[in-house]
Amino acid sequence: MINKVILFFTLSIIALSTANADVIRLSKPVQKDATSETYGEPLSTMPQAVELKMLLTSPEEHLDKSFSVTTQVAKVCQKKGCFFIAQAGSETIRVAFKDYGFFVPTDIGGKTVTLVGELIAHQRTAKQAKHLSKDLGENSTLESGFTYEIVATSVRVPIY
């Protein structure tokens, strides 16, 4: 009986230690509570909330203005967690982090996050598009050309 208990605990420890073996966490959260972790700057005050669909349908109205948005994460850079793709329905937008100053865990795809940032206009080269697509992993393609991106200063990720 003792051998079975020891075997059970050993297998449990191995399973837990390998479950997140592929998750990359290059930044520590700046805030943490029972339900979330925040990366980047602490979220003490939230600017005006905007729906991602509004940013995507009328981007000119939101350029270079601070806002908060709650959005689903479609994909995350699997190399470092240095950007992610936010999704609203079939529309997507890349979210980068101010001054390349922080990273998010690489396993947040599918989660709904809250971020604070600004919308910028961006000209993506073919070389950049290829590099970013590769960092997202298989079956990912980002187009080159004129696009909009969000530059986030904070990202709050739920813990679940």
C-alpha positions in Angstrom: 0.0 0.0 0.0 2.8 2.4 0.9 4.5 1.7 -2.5 1.3 2.5 -4.3 1.0 5.8 -2.4 4.6 6.7 -3.2 4.2 5.8 -6.8 1.0 7.9 -7.1 2.7 11.0 -5.6 5.8 10.5 -7.8 3.7 10.2 -10.9 1.6 13.3 -9.8 4.8 15.3 -9.3 6.1 14.3 -12.7 2.8 15.1 -14.4 2.6 18.5 -12.8 6.2 19.4 -13.6 5.9 18.4 -17.3 2.4 19.9 -17.8 3.8 23.4 -18.1 7.3 22.5 -19.4 6.7 24.2 -22.7 5.4 27.4 -21.2 7.9 30.3 -21.4 7.6 33.0 -18.8 10.3 35.6 -19.3 8.6 38.3 -17.2 7.3 38.2 -13.7 3.9 39.7 -12.9 4.0 43.2 -11.5 0.7 42.6 -9.7 -0.9 39.3 -8.7 -4.1 38.4 -6.9 -6.3 35.3 -6.5 -7.7 35.6 -10.0 -5.1 37.4 -12.2 -1.6 38.4 -13.0 -0.6 41.7 -14.5 2.4 42.2 -16.8 4.0 45.5 -17.7 2.9 48.4 -15.6 0.6 48.0 -12.6 -3.0 48.7 -13.4 -4.0 51.3 -10.8 -6.3 53.3 -13.0 -8.0 52.3 -16.2 -8.4 54.7 -19.1 -11.6 54.7 -21.2 -12.7 51.2 -22.1 -13.1 50.5 -25.9 -14.4 47.4 -27.6 -11.9 45.8 -29.9 -14.4 45.7 -32.7 -14.6 49.6 -32.5 -10.9 49.9 -32.7 -10.9 47.7 -35.8 -13.9 49.4 -37.5 -12.9 53.0 -36.9 -9.2 53.0 -36.0 -8.6 56.6 -37.0 -10.7 57.7 -34.1 -8.4 55.9 -31.6 -4.9 56.5 -32.9 -2.4 57.5 -30.3 -5.0 57.6 -27.5 -4.8 55.6 -24.3 -7.6 53.1 -23.8 -8.3 49.8 -22.1 -9.8 46.8 -23.9 -10.9 43.3 -22.9 -10.2 40.8 -25.6 -9.6 37.2 -26.4 -6.1 36.1 -27.2 -6.0 34.1 -30.4 -2.3 33.3 -30.5 0.9 34.1 -28.6 4.5 34.4 -29.8 5.8 30.9 -28.9 9.4 32.0 -28.8 9.2 34.5 -25.9 5.7 35.8 -25.4 6.7 39.1 -26.8 3.4 39.8 -28.6 0.0 38.2 -29.2 -2.9 38.4 -31.6 -6.1 39.8 -30.2 -9.4 38.6 -31.7 -12.9 40.0 -32.0 -15.0 37.7 -34.1 -13.1 37.1 -37.4 -11.1 40.3 -37.0 -7.6 40.2 -35.5 -4.9 42.7 -34.5 -1.3 42.3 -33.2 -0.6 43.5 -29.7 3.1 44.4 -28.9 4.5 45.6 -25.7 5.8 49.1 -25.1 9.6 49.4 -25.6 9.8 45.6 -25.7 9.7 46.0 -21.9 7.8 42.9 -20.8 6.5 39.5 -22.0 3.4 37.4 -21.4 3.3 33.7 -20.7 3.2 31.7 -23.9 0.2 29.6 -22.8 -2.4 32.4 -22.7 -3.9 31.6 -26.1 -7.7 31.4 -25.7 -7.8 33.4 -22.6 -9.6 36.8 -22.2 -7.3 39.5 -21.1 -7.6 43.2 -20.2 -4.9 45.5 -21.5 -4.1 49.2 -21.5 -2.4 50.6 -24.6 -2.5 52.8 -27.6 -3.4 52.1 -31.2 -0.6 52.9 -33.8 -0.4 52.8 -37.6 2.4 50.6 -38.7 4.0 49.6 -42.0 5.0 45.9 -41.7 7.7 44.8 -44.1 7.7 41.3 -45.8 10.7 40.4 -43.6 8.9 41.4 -40.4 5.7 39.5 -41.5 7.7 36.4 -42.1 9.6 36.7 -38.8 6.4 37.3 -36.8 4.5 34.5 -38.5 7.3 32.1 -37.6 7.3 33.2 -34.0 3.5 32.5 -33.7 4.1 28.9 -34.7 2.6 26.6 -37.3 -0.3 27.6 -39.5 0.2 31.3 -38.8 0.5 34.0 -41.4 0.8 37.7 -40.8 0.6 39.9 -43.9 3.0 42.7 -44.8 1.9 46.2 -45.6 0.0 48.9 -43.8 -1.7 47.8 -40.6 -2.7 48.9 -37.2 -1.3 47.5 -34.0 -1.9 48.0 -30.3 1.1 48.9 -28.2 0.3 47.8 -24.6 1.7 49.1 -21.4 -0.2 46.6 -19.2 -1.8 43.2 -19.7 -3.9 41.5 -17.0 -4.2 37.8 -17.5 -6.7 35.6 -15.7 -5.4 32.6 -13.7 -7.5 29.6 -14.5 
